[in-house]
Amino acid sequence: MKRFLLLISILLSPIPACAINCTWDIVPTNINFGNYSAFSVSPVTGTSAFQFTCTPPATATLMLSRGASATYNPRIMTRTTAPALTMNYNLFMDAANTIIWGDGTSGTQFLTFPSTPGNKTYAGTIYGTIPAGLDVGPGNYTDTIQATLNWGSGLDQRFFTVNATVLSECTVSTSSVNFGVYDPVSANAVTPLDSTGTVNVYCTIGTLATVSLDLGAHSSGTTRRMLAGVANFLNYEIYRDSARSVVWNSVNTDSGTSTSKLTPINGGFVAYGRIPAAQDVTIGSYSDTLLVTVNY
C-alpha cells in the first residue's frame, strides 16, 4: 500500500486597512445677510450650514480662510461696484459671537472632530454677524471664504460666499427758527426780523440728497404764515441763502452728497427766516410747522 502525503498550503495576505477618509454631505452654504441699514442699532446675522462624514478613526478639522481681508478680525466684504468700499463682518463658531472661526492663528479657533464608529457624521453651523452702526455706502457687498476639511491623510477645500446689501438711507433732524419778539411799531417798523434754523440731513456715504420744504400749515397761496389763536396770521418766509433772495420750497430745493452718515450733508442746511417789517398784526404767540422732504 502506498501512502501519499497531501500538502495543502494556505497563503495568507495582509488584510488591507480601510482607507481613512472624510466627505462632505453638505458643503457650507452661502451666507446672505440681506439688507443692512447703517442707521440700525441692531447687528445683522446669518448662518451657513454644513455636514461631513468621516471613516473612523479619522480626526477631522475644519478651518476657514480670512477671505479678502488681511486679518481675521475683522473680515471684510467688498462692494461690487465702483468706487471700492468695504464693510466689516465676521464668522464665529458660536451664536454668542465669542469665538472667531479661522485657522488657529491671530486668536481664532477651528473645529476638531474625532470620528468614532458610533459618531461618524458632524453637522454644524457657521455664524455670521455684521456689527451695527457701520459707516458704509449703499450697494451690494460680497466676500468668498475657503473652507478646508482636513483629516490628516487628505483634505477637501470648498468655497462659499458671504453677501449683504447696504440700503441707501437718510435721516433728518432740525432746529427751530426762533424769531423771538417781533415789534412792528418800533424795532421792526422798517427793518424785518431775521432768524435762522438748521435742517440736518444724515445719509449713507455717497448718497445724493435733495431737500425741499412745504409752505407750512397756514399758508395763503405761496405766502407762508404763522398762526396765533384761531385766525391771527403773521407772514414770514424761509430762504435758502443768507441774502434771503431764494425762497426755499418744493421748487427751489437744496442738495448735497453725504461723505459720512456721522456728519450732516453740507454741514447742515441753514434755513434763513425773515418776517417782513411793519405788519399790522394782533399780539400773541405765533407759530407754524414745515414739512421737510428728503429725496435720495
C-alpha positions as CSV (number, residue, x, y, z in Angstrom):
1,M,0.0,0.0,0.0
2,K,1.3,3.3,-1.0
3,R,0.5,6.3,1.1
4,F,0.7,9.8,-0.3
5,L,1.1,13.0,1.7
6,L,-1.0,15.8,0.6
7,L,0.4,19.1,1.4
8,I,-2.1,21.9,1.5
9,S,-0.8,25.3,1.6
10,I,-2.7,28.4,2.6
11,L,-1.3,31.7,1.7
12,L,-2.4,34.5,4.0
13,S,-2.0,38.0,2.7
14,P,-2.2,41.0,4.9
15,I,-5.8,42.3,5.2
16,P,-5.8,45.9,3.9
17,A,-6.9,48.5,6.4
18,C,-9.9,50.7,5.5
19,A,-8.8,54.0,4.0
20,I,-9.4,56.9,6.3
21,N,-11.5,59.5,4.5
22,C,-13.9,62.4,5.1
23,T,-16.5,63.6,2.6
24,W,-18.9,66.5,2.5
25,D,-22.5,65.6,2.8
26,I,-23.5,69.3,2.7
27,V,-20.8,71.8,1.7
28,P,-21.0,75.1,3.6
29,T,-24.0,77.1,2.3
30,N,-23.7,80.7,1.3
31,I,-24.5,83.4,3.9
32,N,-26.9,86.0,2.6
33,F,-27.3,88.7,5.3
34,G,-29.9,90.5,3.2
35,N,-30.4,94.2,3.7
36,Y,-28.2,96.2,6.1
37,S,-29.2,99.6,7.5
38,A,-26.3,101.8,8.5
39,F,-28.7,103.6,10.9
40,S,-30.0,100.5,12.7
41,V,-28.8,99.9,16.3
42,S,-29.0,96.1,15.8
43,P,-26.4,93.8,14.2
44,V,-27.4,91.7,11.2
45,T,-26.8,87.9,11.4
46,G,-26.8,85.0,9.0
47,T,-25.8,81.3,9.1
48,S,-24.1,78.7,7.0
49,A,-25.0,75.0,7.4
50,F,-22.6,72.1,6.7
51,Q,-22.2,68.4,7.3
52,F,-19.5,65.9,6.7
53,T,-18.9,62.2,7.4
54,C,-15.6,60.6,8.3
55,T,-14.4,56.9,8.2
56,P,-13.2,56.1,11.7
57,P,-10.8,56.6,13.2
58,A,-10.3,59.8,11.3
59,T,-9.9,63.1,13.2
60,A,-11.1,65.9,11.0
61,T,-10.5,69.6,11.3
62,L,-12.5,72.4,9.6
63,M,-10.7,75.7,9.0
64,L,-12.0,78.9,7.4
65,S,-9.9,81.4,5.5
66,R,-9.8,85.2,6.0
67,G,-11.4,85.9,2.7
68,A,-10.5,89.2,1.2
69,S,-9.3,90.6,4.5
70,A,-5.7,90.9,5.6
71,T,-6.8,89.9,9.1
72,Y,-9.3,87.7,10.8
73,N,-10.7,90.4,12.9
74,P,-12.5,91.9,11.2
75,R,-13.2,90.1,8.0
76,I,-14.4,92.4,5.2
77,M,-16.8,92.3,2.3
78,T,-16.1,94.4,-0.8
79,R,-18.6,96.5,-2.7
80,T,-19.2,95.0,-6.2
81,T,-19.4,98.4,-7.9
82,A,-17.0,101.4,-8.0
83,P,-15.8,103.2,-6.1
84,A,-14.4,100.4,-4.0
85,L,-15.8,100.3,-0.4
86,T,-15.6,97.7,2.3
87,M,-17.7,96.7,5.2
88,N,-16.7,94.7,8.3
89,Y,-18.2,91.4,9.4
90,N,-17.0,88.1,10.9
91,L,-17.7,84.4,11.2
92,F,-18.0,82.6,14.5
93,M,-18.1,79.1,15.9
94,D,-20.9,80.1,18.4
95,A,-24.1,82.0,18.2
96,A,-22.9,84.3,21.0
97,N,-20.1,85.5,18.7
98,T,-17.3,84.9,21.1
99,I,-15.1,82.5,19.1
100,I,-13.9,83.7,15.7
101,W,-13.7,80.8,13.2
102,G,-10.3,80.7,11.4
103,D,-7.2,78.6,11.2
104,G,-6.0,78.8,14.8
105,T,-3.9,82.0,14.3
106,S,-4.5,85.5,15.4
107,G,-6.7,84.4,18.3
108,T,-9.0,82.3,16.1
109,Q,-10.1,78.7,16.6
110,F,-11.2,75.9,14.3
111,L,-13.4,72.8,14.6
112,T,-11.8,69.4,15.5
113,F,-14.0,66.3,15.2
114,P,-12.6,62.8,16.2
115,S,-14.9,60.3,14.5
116,T,-15.9,57.0,16.1
117,P,-17.9,54.0,14.8
118,G,-20.9,55.4,16.7
119,N,-20.3,59.0,15.7
120,K,-19.1,59.4,12.1
121,T,-21.1,62.4,11.0
122,Y,-20.8,66.0,12.1
123,A,-23.5,68.6,11.3
124,G,-22.7,72.2,12.2
125,T,-23.4,75.9,11.7
126,I,-21.1,78.8,10.9
127,Y,-22.5,82.0,12.5
128,G,-22.0,85.3,10.6
129,T,-22.5,88.8,12.0
130,I,-22.3,92.3,10.7
131,P,-22.0,94.8,13.6
132,A,-24.4,97.6,13.9
133,G,-23.7,101.2,13.0
134,L,-21.1,100.8,10.2
135,D,-20.5,103.9,8.2
136,V,-20.8,102.4,4.8
137,G,-22.1,103.3,1.4
138,P,-25.1,101.7,-0.4
139,G,-24.6,98.8,-2.7
140,N,-24.0,95.1,-2.8
141,Y,-21.1,93.6,-0.9
142,T,-19.5,90.2,-1.1
143,D,-16.7,88.0,0.2
144,T,-15.5,84.5,-0.6
145,I,-14.4,82.1,2.1
146,Q,-12.5,78.9,1.7
147,A,-13.5,76.0,4.0
148,T,-10.8,73.4,4.4
149,L,-11.8,69.9,5.7
150,N,-8.6,68.1,6.7
151,W,-8.3,64.6,8.0
152,G,-4.5,64.1,8.1
153,S,-4.1,61.9,5.0
154,G,-6.1,64.2,2.8
155,L,-8.1,67.4,2.6
156,D,-11.1,68.8,0.7
157,Q,-11.5,72.5,0.1
158,R,-14.7,74.2,-0.8
159,F,-15.8,77.8,-1.2
160,F,-18.9,79.7,0.0
161,T,-19.8,83.4,-0.4
162,V,-21.0,86.0,2.1
163,N,-23.3,88.7,0.8
164,A,-25.1,91.8,2.0
165,T,-26.9,94.8,0.6
166,V,-26.4,98.2,2.2
167,L,-29.5,100.4,1.8
168,S,-29.4,104.0,0.7
169,E,-30.9,105.8,3.6
170,C,-31.2,109.3,5.2
171,T,-32.4,110.6,8.5
172,V,-33.3,114.2,9.4
173,S,-33.1,116.4,12.4
174,T,-34.0,120.1,12.7
175,S,-33.5,123.1,14.9
176,S,-36.4,125.6,15.0
177,V,-36.3,129.0,13.5
178,N,-37.0,131.1,16.6
179,F,-37.6,134.7,15.7
180,G,-38.1,135.9,19.3
181,V,-40.0,139.2,19.7
182,Y,-41.4,140.9,16.7
183,D,-42.1,144.7,17.2
184,P,-43.9,146.1,14.1
185,V,-44.3,149.5,15.8
186,S,-40.7,150.2,16.7
187,A,-37.8,147.8,16.1
188,N,-39.4,146.2,13.1
189,A,-41.4,149.1,11.7
190,V,-38.9,149.4,8.9
191,T,-36.4,146.6,9.5
192,P,-37.5,143.0,9.0
193,L,-36.9,140.4,11.8
194,D,-34.5,137.7,10.8
195,S,-33.5,134.4,12.3
196,T,-32.1,131.0,11.3
197,G,-32.7,127.4,11.9
198,T,-31.0,124.2,10.6
199,V,-32.0,121.1,8.7
200,N,-29.5,118.4,9.3
201,V,-29.6,115.5,6.8
202,Y,-27.6,112.4,7.5
203,C,-27.2,109.8,4.7
204,T,-25.2,106.7,3.9
205,I,-21.9,107.6,2.2
206,G,-22.1,108.8,-1.4
207,T,-25.9,109.4,-1.2
208,L,-27.1,112.5,-3.1
209,A,-30.0,114.1,-1.2
210,T,-32.3,116.8,-2.3
211,V,-34.2,118.7,0.4
212,S,-37.4,120.6,0.0
213,L,-39.8,122.5,2.3
214,D,-43.6,122.7,2.0
215,L,-45.4,126.0,2.6
216,G,-46.4,125.2,6.2
217,A,-49.7,124.6,7.8
218,H,-51.2,128.1,7.5
219,S,-50.0,129.4,4.1
220,S,-52.1,131.6,1.8
221,G,-51.2,130.9,-1.8
222,T,-47.4,130.9,-1.9
223,T,-47.1,133.0,1.2
224,R,-46.1,131.3,4.5
225,R,-47.9,132.4,7.6
226,M,-47.7,131.7,11.3
227,L,-50.9,131.4,13.3
228,A,-51.9,132.8,16.7
229,G,-55.2,131.8,18.2
230,V,-57.9,131.0,15.6
231,A,-57.4,133.4,12.8
232,N,-54.5,135.8,13.5
233,F,-51.7,135.4,10.9
234,L,-48.2,136.7,10.6
235,N,-46.4,136.5,7.3
236,Y,-42.9,135.1,7.1
237,E,-40.6,133.4,4.7
238,I,-37.8,130.8,4.7
239,Y,-34.9,131.2,2.3
240,R,-32.0,129.0,1.1
241,D,-29.4,131.8,1.1
242,S,-28.2,134.4,3.6
243,A,-29.1,137.2,1.3
244,R,-32.7,135.9,1.6
245,S,-33.3,136.1,-2.2
246,V,-34.2,132.5,-3.0
247,V,-37.3,131.1,-1.2
248,W,-36.8,127.5,0.0
249,N,-39.8,125.5,-1.2
250,S,-40.6,122.4,-3.3
251,V,-39.3,124.1,-6.4
252,N,-36.2,125.8,-5.1
253,T,-34.6,122.9,-3.3
254,D,-31.2,122.4,-1.6
255,S,-29.0,119.4,-2.1
256,G,-25.7,117.8,-1.3
257,T,-23.8,114.4,-1.2
258,S,-23.0,112.6,2.0
259,T,-19.4,111.9,2.9
260,S,-20.3,110.1,6.2
261,K,-23.5,109.1,8.0
262,L,-22.0,110.7,11.1
263,T,-21.9,114.3,9.7
264,P,-24.8,116.3,8.2
265,I,-24.6,116.9,4.5
266,N,-23.0,120.3,3.8
267,G,-22.5,120.7,7.5
268,G,-26.3,121.2,7.8
269,F,-28.7,123.2,5.6
270,V,-29.3,126.6,7.0
271,A,-32.9,127.9,6.9
272,Y,-32.8,131.7,6.7
273,G,-36.0,133.0,8.1
274,R,-37.5,136.5,7.7
275,I,-40.6,138.3,9.0
276,P,-41.3,141.4,6.8
277,A,-41.4,144.7,8.6
278,A,-44.5,146.7,9.6
279,Q,-47.2,144.1,9.6
280,D,-50.4,145.1,11.3
281,V,-51.0,142.0,13.5
282,T,-52.6,141.1,16.8
283,I,-50.3,140.5,19.7
284,G,-49.7,136.8,20.6
285,S,-47.5,133.8,20.2
286,Y,-47.3,132.8,16.5
287,S,-46.0,129.5,15.2
288,D,-46.0,127.3,12.1
289,T,-44.7,123.8,11.2
290,L,-43.0,123.0,7.9
291,L,-42.6,119.6,6.4
292,V,-39.1,118.7,5.3
293,T,-38.9,116.2,2.4
294,V,-35.6,114.5,1.5
295,N,-35.4,112.7,-1.8
296,Y,-32.4,110.4,-2.4
